């Protein structure tokens, strides 16, 4: 399936958010947004930027599609230039860059494995070289591999999941830190699974718990420098990672069991990142925002 076969709006009103998603799968992760028959909603029709991030520069890992794409577009609409670090979904990355540029902002796309420390360092340096500064870090890249039993998780899978989800977050943040000043913001994408667990995503859920601990610990370390560290914990959001990692039955039921009885859209998560990146959240650090369709969690 090519991108011109992709159906559904990239923007929509809240009342038009899909209540169900197609039971379809993809063969490889992180998945391609261009191959989804129902396009995720990137931004709401009525979302109006107000300069909250005017003059800022952000780097977003996993920025080619899904939540990362929506965050990039929202940041651009609020006045930020954006660098996207992504694995190998070049078509998705180019499309996201065009969306950012369509908002009147600059976009740098960088392909590479976030779990490689040299890639992380190079991506941050390219961002600073291109834009002259760095103000916002969004650690969003992730992978997951459902398994029915703990004994089915191979050492290779365990290492790969932690390398992308945890090591990559460390590497990018370490590389970015020397360039961040007072007022900067670090935002990590964790998950509802860190709080409620997921029997078939044991290693993934464990990495998400580690991200919560990282967020809370680093926030204390950087508070005196005026750098805030927070996280967003999405619930069942319609992104390419879903059809790329789940079977058709689970994909078709995605989001049906939360109180709002539908999957969320990236457009419904991205404003949380805008809030955490902007001065609106100047007294917020070490916190996790839950955007999960009404699931009650502790923490």
N, C-alpha and C positions, 0 to 999 in steps of 0.2 A: 504494500500500500504506500502510495506517495503522498506528499503533503497536500497536493491539490484534492485528494480524496477525503481529507480530514473534515469532519462535519462538526458544526456547533460553533457558537460565537466565542471569541477570545475576550469579549466583554459582555456583561449581562446585568440585568437588574436582579435584586435579591429574590423577588417573586418568581424569577425565571430560572433559578438554580435547579439543575436536574435532581429529581428525587431518586433516580436509579441510574446505574451506569451499565454499559454493555458487558456481557460475560465474554470477554475476549482476552487473549494472552499474547505475549511477545516472547521471543526465544532467548533474548539476552538482556541483562541489566547493564547499566542503569535504566534502560528503556528509552524509547524514542517518542517524544510528544508528536512528532510528525506522523507517526504510524497509528496514533490513537483515533478510532473512528468517532469518538466523542471528545472534542477538544476541551481540556480544562479551561475554566474561566480565569483569565489572568487578572482582570481589573473590572470593577463594577462600572456600569455606565455612568453613574452619578458621582464617581470619585473625583474630587477636585483638589488638585495640589494647592498648597498655600505657602510654598517656599520654606517649609520646615527644615529642609536639608540643603538650602541654597549654598553653593560654593563648597560643599563637602565632597569627599571621594570615598567610595566604598569598594571593598573587594568581597565577592560572594563566591564561596566554593559550591560546587553543584549548581552553578548559576545558569546552566543552559536551558533547564526546563522545570516544570512543576513549581514547587514553592520558590525555588531560587529564581526562576524566571519572573514570577509575580513580584517578588521582592525587588528585583532589578527595575522593573517597570514602575513600581510605586516610588522607589527611591528617585528615579529619574523625573517622575512627575512632580516630586517635591524639590527638585533642583540639584540633585547629586549626579556626578559623573561616576561611572561604574566599571570595574574590572571583573570579568567572569572567569573563574578557574573551573574547568570541566574535564571529564575523562576523554571521551572520544566521539561524542554525539555532535559532530560538526554542523550538521544541518540545523539542529535545534539551537546551537549556540549562535549561528549566524542569524537565525530568525529572531532570537532574543535581542541580539545587538541592534537589529533593525528597529525593533520596538522601542528600545532605549533611545536610539537616535531620532525616532519619530516623536519623542517627547522633547527634542531639542537639546539632548545631552550627549556627551561622548561615551563611547563604550570600547573597552579593550577586551578581546577574548584570548584566553590562554589555555591550550590543551595540555593535559598532563595528569599524572596520578598523584592525588593529594597526599597519599601515604608515603611518598618519596620525599624525604626532607629537602633534597636539592631542588626538586620541582617547587616545593612550597617557598623556599627562599627566592628562587628565580621569579616566581609569580609576584611576590610582594615587591621585589626590586623593580620588575618591569612596570608595576603599577605606579610606584613612586617616581620612576624615571619619566613615565608618560605624563603624569598629572601633577607632579611636584609635591604631593602630600598624601597622607592617608588618615582618615578620620573614623572609619567604620569597618569593622571586620565581622562578616557573617559566616560562621562555620556551619555549613548546611549539607555538605556532601555526605552521602551515606550509602551503604549497601546492606541487604538482608537476604538470608537464605533459609526459608522455612524447612524445618525438619520435625518429624513426629516424635523422635526420641532423642534424649541427650546423647545416647551412644551413637547416633547417626551423624553427629557433628565431628567432622574430621579435623585434625590439627591444622590442615591447610585452610579450611573454611574459617575456623576460629581465628587464626592469625589474620586472614584477609579482612574479616569483618572488623576486628579491632584496629587493624592498620588504617583502614579508611575512616572509620567512625571516631576513633579515639586518637590514634597517633597523628592522623592528618590534622585534627583540631589543635593538638599540641604544636605540631610543626608550623602551621600557618600563623598561629598566635605568637609563637616565639619569634618568628621572622618579622612579624608586624610590630611587635612591641617597641623596638627602638624608634619607630616612626610615629608613634601615637603620642599625642599630647593631652593636656587637660581638656576635658570635655569630650574626649573620644569615647566610642562605644564598641564593645564586643558583644555579639549576640550569637548564641549557640542554639542549633535546632536539636532539641531532644525529642521526647515522644511520650504519649500517654502510657506506652508500655513500660516506661521506667517506674510508673506508679502502680499500675494494675497488673503488670506482667503479661506475658503472652506464651502459652504453653508450646507453640510451634516456632517461636522466635526467641529461644533462650539466649543465644549469644548476642543477637541484636538488642534485646531488652537490656542485657547486661551492659552493653556499650552505652545505652541511653541513660542508665543509672550513673555510669561513670561521668557522662557529660554534665549531669546535674551536680555531682560532687565537684567537678572541675569548675563549674560556674560559681558555685558558692565559695569555694576556696580561693579562686583567683580574684573574686570581687573584693575579698578582704585584703589580699596582697596589694591590689592596685588602688584602693580607696584613697590613700593619701596623695596619689598622683592625679586624682580627679578623673580617672578612667573607670567607667562603669562597665560591669559584666553581668549580663542577664541571659535568659534563655526563653525559648518558646517551645511548648510541648503540644504539638498538633495531635489530633485524633485521626479518624479515617478521612484523609484528604485524597481527592482524585488526582493522582500524578502518574507519570509513566512507570514509576517503581512498582505500582500495584499490578498491572497486567504483566509486567516483566518478571514478577516473583511469585505470583499466586496462581492457583488453578482456576478454571473458568467458573466453577461454582462459587468459590470464595470471592472472586472479582465481582460477580453479579450481585452478591449480597453485601458488598462493601458499604459500610455506613448504615446498614438497615437496623442495627441493634442499638444504636445510641438513642437518647431521648428525642432528638430532632428527626430521627428516622430517615436520614439521607446522608450521603457522603458530603463532606465539606469541599469547597473549591479553593484553590490557591488564592483567589481574590479575597477570600474571607479570612485568610491567615496573614497575608502580607501587611495589612495595616498595624498589626501588633509589632512588627519589626520597625515600621515607621515610628511608632510611639517610642520604642526602646532606643532608637537611633537618634531621636530628636531631643531638644531641650525640654519638651513636655514631660520627660521622665527623669529630670535632673536629680530627683531625690529617690531614685529607684536603682538599686544595685543588689546583686546576689539573689534575684528573684526569678521565678519561672511563671510565664503567662500560659494559661491553659486554654487552648482553642480546640475544643474536642466534641462539639455537638451536644454537650450537656452531661457527659460522664462525670460522676463525682469521684474525685481523687483526693488523697491526703498529701499535703506537701506543696 
